[in-house]
């Protein structure tokens, strides 16, 4: 009964709030009509996992990765579980009910009977529909994020293992890697493992987030040659997606240069040099990843480019 009451209040709040916002918006000079969107409440299905090690937990992780992808495509505006995991909620920026049903039918957790969706259409808006977004300051030249893409001749699962396991990373990235695949897990890529601490490579870093066979995000550091920048952290996001039979597209995004330069304006020139360094280093690392699957493990040939 408590769950039913929570859901009723949640759905009612959305449906009551939308007309009020519409009325407010109509007092402005611009013409506007509320968009048709859909609220989805996800209840426990017949195969909801009873224990943390149950098979359904893997399905829930796949569900999370699927929802993240829809967020990236702009189809899910917001989503997440209740604090006690009694239900989940998604707001879809999708007008057609048939498209909503299709997206839900492709959800791994819905397919497996781990979650059961209840769909509620409503007319509503986002803040940016009503007021223009503030103009963000432009990124200073030479401090923009870096983005690279390569297609590897290997199945998605194999490329994921290369990035997400110590053995896999040591086959193309560096001779020694410490990797704990968990939020805030330990992450070190040691290009010179026998050197003194502080000179071994990317040391004392953390895994920030991951979605199996989809995304890995981690901290990164400047090489020891950059004395001011070395102690600070930028971050890297590696995304994977299938690109045909036994092929995987790898996208690497490295950012944080502008933010670190803003924190230490007197070191801005050094941060430009750090960015320029990685603009050359990451393509070499990705080339080593390609070669790892084309010709076998490379014994850390990428290390000279990334340390």
C-alpha positions in Angstrom: 0.0 0.0 0.0 2.9 2.4 0.8 4.4 1.8 -2.7 1.0 2.4 -4.3 0.7 5.7 -2.3 4.1 6.8 -3.3 3.5 6.1 -7.0 0.1 7.8 -6.9 1.6 11.0 -5.4 4.4 10.9 -7.9 2.2 10.5 -11.0 -0.4 13.0 -9.7 2.3 15.6 -9.0 3.5 15.4 -12.6 0.0 15.6 -14.1 -1.1 18.4 -11.8 2.1 20.5 -12.2 2.2 20.4 -16.0 -1.0 22.5 -16.5 0.1 25.0 -13.9 3.4 25.5 -15.7 1.6 25.8 -19.0 -0.6 28.6 -17.6 2.5 30.4 -16.3 4.2 30.1 -19.6 1.2 31.5 -21.5 1.6 34.8 -19.7 4.9 35.4 -21.6 5.1 37.0 -25.0 6.4 33.9 -26.8 3.9 31.4 -28.2 4.4 27.9 -26.8 2.6 24.6 -26.6 3.5 21.8 -24.1 5.2 18.8 -25.5 3.7 15.3 -25.2 6.0 13.2 -23.0 5.7 9.9 -21.1 6.3 9.0 -17.5 7.3 5.4 -16.9 7.1 3.7 -13.5 9.1 0.5 -13.4 7.9 -2.1 -10.9 9.6 -5.3 -9.8 8.8 -8.1 -12.3 8.5 -11.8 -11.7 12.3 -12.3 -12.2 13.4 -9.5 -9.8 16.7 -10.8 -8.2 16.1 -11.9 -4.6 19.8 -11.7 -3.7 22.8 -9.5 -4.8 24.4 -12.4 -6.6 21.3 -13.5 -8.5 21.5 -13.5 -12.3 19.0 -10.6 -12.5 21.6 -8.2 -11.1 23.6 -8.5 -14.3 20.4 -7.6 -16.2 19.9 -4.6 -14.0 23.4 -3.4 -14.9 22.5 -3.8 -18.6 19.3 -1.9 -18.0 21.3 1.0 -16.5 23.6 1.1 -19.5 20.6 1.0 -21.8 19.0 4.0 -20.1 22.3 5.9 -20.2 22.4 5.4 -23.9 18.8 6.7 -24.3 19.8 9.7 -22.2 22.7 10.3 -24.5 20.3 10.2 -27.5 18.0 12.7 -25.7 15.1 10.2 -25.4 15.2 9.9 -21.6 15.2 13.2 -19.7 15.7 11.8 -16.2 15.5 8.4 -14.6 16.5 6.5 -11.5 15.4 4.1 -8.7 13.5 4.9 -5.5 15.8 5.1 -2.4 14.7 1.7 -1.3 14.8 0.3 -4.9 11.0 -0.5 -4.7 10.4 1.0 -8.1 12.1 3.1 -10.8 11.0 6.2 -12.8 11.9 7.4 -16.2 10.6 10.5 -18.1 10.8 10.0 -21.9 11.0 12.9 -24.2 9.1 10.9 -26.8 5.6 11.9 -28.1 4.5 8.7 -29.8 3.2 6.0 -27.6 4.3 3.3 -30.1 7.9 4.6 -29.9 7.7 4.5 -26.1 6.5 0.9 -26.2 9.3 0.0 -28.7 12.0 1.5 -26.4 10.6 -0.3 -23.4 10.4 -3.6 -25.3 14.2 -3.3 -26.0 15.1 -2.7 -22.4 17.1 -5.8 -21.2 15.3 -5.7 -17.8 11.9 -5.6 -19.3 12.7 -8.4 -21.8 13.9 -10.5 -18.9 10.9 -9.9 -16.7 13.1 -8.2 -14.0 11.1 -4.9 -14.4 7.5 -4.3 -15.5 6.7 -0.8 -16.9 3.6 1.3 -16.4 3.3 4.2 -18.9 1.6 7.5 -18.2 1.4 10.2 -21.0 1.5 13.8 -19.9 2.0 17.3 -21.4 4.9 19.1 -19.8 8.0 21.1 -20.4 11.6 21.5 -19.3 13.1 24.7 -17.9 14.9 25.2 -21.2 11.6 25.1 -23.0 10.5 28.2 -21.1 13.6 30.3 -20.6 16.6 30.5 -22.8 19.7 28.6 -21.5 22.4 30.9 -20.1 25.3 31.6 -22.4 28.2 29.5 -21.2 31.7 30.9 -21.4 33.7 29.6 -24.3 36.6 27.3 -23.6 40.0 29.1 -24.0 41.9 28.1 -27.1 44.3 25.2 -26.6 42.4 23.8 -23.6 39.4 22.2 -25.4 38.6 18.6 -24.7 40.3 16.0 -26.8 38.3 13.4 -28.7 39.5 10.4 -30.7 37.8 7.5 -32.4 39.1 4.2 -33.8 37.5 1.0 -35.0 39.1 -2.2 -33.7 38.9 -5.6 -35.5 37.7 -7.5 -32.4 34.3 -8.3 -30.8 32.9 -5.9 -28.2 33.5 -8.3 -25.3 37.2 -8.7 -26.1 37.8 -4.9 -26.4 36.0 -4.3 -23.2 38.3 -6.8 -21.4 41.3 -5.0 -22.9 40.2 -1.8 -21.1 38.6 -3.2 -18.0 41.0 -5.8 -16.7 44.7 -5.7 -15.6 45.7 -8.4 -18.0 43.9 -6.8 -20.9 45.4 -3.3 -20.3 48.8 -4.8 -20.0 48.4 -6.3 -23.5 48.5 -2.9 -25.2 48.7 0.0 -22.7 51.6 -0.5 -20.3 53.8 -3.3 -18.9 52.1 -3.0 -15.4 48.5 -2.0 -14.7 46.5 -2.0 -11.4 42.8 -1.9 -12.1 39.9 -2.4 -9.6 36.7 -2.3 -11.7 34.5 -0.5 -9.2 33.4 3.1 -8.6 36.5 4.8 -7.0 38.4 1.6 -7.5 42.2 1.8 -7.8 43.7 2.6 -11.2 47.3 2.9 -12.2 49.0 2.5 -15.6 52.7 2.1 -14.9 54.8 2.8 -18.0 58.1 2.4 -15.9 57.1 0.1 -13.1 60.6 -0.1 -11.7 61.1 3.7 -11.4 60.7 5.5 -8.1 57.1 6.4 -7.0 55.9 9.5 -8.8 58.0 8.6 -11.9 56.3 5.3 -12.9 53.5 6.7 -15.0 49.8 7.3 -14.3 49.8 6.7 -10.5 47.3 6.9 -7.7 44.2 7.3 -9.9 40.6 6.1 -9.6 37.9 4.5 -11.7 35.1 7.0 -11.8 32.3 5.0 -13.4 31.7 2.2 -15.8 28.9 0.4 -17.7 29.9 -3.1 -18.8 30.9 -3.4 -22.5 29.8 0.2 -22.9 31.8 2.8 -21.0 34.8 3.3 -18.7 35.6 6.6 -17.0 38.8 7.2 -15.0 41.0 9.9 -13.7 44.2 10.8 -15.6 47.4 12.7 -14.7 50.0 14.7 -16.6 53.4 13.1 -17.1 56.1 13.7 -14.5 57.8 16.2 -16.8 54.9 18.7 -16.1 55.7 19.6 -12.5 52.8 22.0 -11.9 50.1 19.9 -13.5 51.3 16.5 -12.3 49.4 16.6 -9.0 46.1 17.6 -10.5 43.6 15.3 -12.3 41.8 15.4 -15.6 39.5 12.6 -16.7 39.0 10.2 -19.6 35.9 8.5 -20.8 36.2 5.5 -23.1 33.0 4.4 -24.9 32.6 1.2 -26.9 29.9 0.2 -29.4 29.6 -2.6 -31.9 30.6 -1.6 -35.4 29.7 -4.7 -37.4 30.7 -8.3 -37.3 33.6 -8.7 -34.8 34.4 -5.0 -34.9 34.1 -2.4 -32.2 34.2 1.4 -32.3 36.2 3.0 -29.5 35.7 6.7 -28.7 38.1 8.3 -26.2 37.3 11.7 -24.7 39.9 13.5 -22.5 38.8 16.7 -20.7 39.5 18.8 -17.7 42.3 21.0 -19.1 40.3 24.2 -19.1 39.0 23.6 -15.6 42.4 22.9 -14.1 43.9 26.0 -15.9 41.1 28.1 -14.4 42.0 26.8 -10.9 45.6 27.8 -11.4 45.7 30.7 -13.9 49.5 31.1 -13.6 49.9 27.5 -14.8 47.6 27.9 -17.9 50.5 27.8 -20.3 51.6 24.4 -18.8 48.1 23.0 -19.2 48.1 24.0 -22.9 51.3 22.0 -23.2 49.8 19.0 -21.3 46.8 19.0 -23.7 49.2 19.3 -26.7 51.1 16.3 -25.4 48.0 14.1 -25.1 46.8 15.2 -28.5 49.7 13.2 -29.8 49.8 10.5 -27.2 46.3 9.1 -27.3 46.3 8.3 -31.0 49.4 6.2 -30.4 47.7 4.4 -27.5 44.7 3.7 -29.7 46.9 2.5 -32.5 48.5 0.1 -30.0 45.0 -1.2 -29.2 44.4 -1.8 -32.9 47.7 -3.7 -33.2 47.0 -5.7 -30.1 44.1 -7.4 -31.9 45.7 -7.4 -35.3 49.0 -8.9 -34.3 48.7 -10.0 -30.7 49.8 -8.3 -27.4 52.4 -5.6 -28.0 54.3 -5.7 -24.7 53.5 -2.2 -23.8 54.7 -0.4 -27.0 52.1 2.4 -26.2 53.9 3.3 -23.0 56.4 5.6 -24.6 53.7 7.8 -26.0 51.5 8.1 -22.9 54.0 8.5 -20.0 
